[in-house]
Amino acid sequence: MAEHRVIAPHEDPVCGMTVNIAEARAKGLAKTYEGREHVFCGKGCFLEFGDDPETFLAVGFTPTM
């Protein structure tokens, strides 16, 4: 398993926005990867993460809005 950066439970790993976890789950914008749930601000970030999660979890990645 690769080393991942620290991401808060309510942080979108793609853009860094703060996300309401319950709302993201209700909208289908939550995804579990390697045993950890990640939540997303919108469909775009959700889909980008699904295409290549390791890019967004990498230690050197800095999310930008």
N, C-alpha and C positions, 0 to 999 in steps of 0.2 A: 504494500500500500504506500502510495506517495505521501510525502509530507504536505499538509495543507495549512493555509494561513488561518488566523483566528477570525471567525465571522460570528457576530452576535446572532442570537436566535431570531430576532426580528429584522435582520438586515438582508436586503436583496443582494446576493453574491455577485450579480452581474453589474448593477449600477450603483449599489451602495445605499439606496433609499431605505428609510425606515418603513417597515410594512406592518400592518395590523395582522397578526398571525391568524386569528379567527376568520377575518374577512378573506384572506388569501386562501385558506382552506375551503371556505364556502364557495369561492369562485373557481376552484380547481387549479389554483396557482401555487400549489405546494408539491414538492417532489422529494422523495427520499433517495439519497445517494450514499452508498456505503454506510448504511445504518443511521444516517443523520438527515433530518428533515430540513429542507431549505424552502423559504417562501419568497415570492416574487411580486413586484409591484404591478406587473401587467403581462400580457401574453407574449410580447416581444422578448422580454428578459427570460421568461419561462422557456420559450422555444430555443433561444440562444444557449442557455444552460444545458438543455437536453441534447443539443448537437455536440457539445464538447465540454462537459463539466470540469475536467481537469484544468482547462485554461483559466477558469474563473476561481478555482480553489487554490491555484499555485501560490506559493509563498511570495513570489515577486509581483503578483497581479495587484493593481490598484484600480478599484472601481471608479468610474467617472460618470456623472449624470450628464 
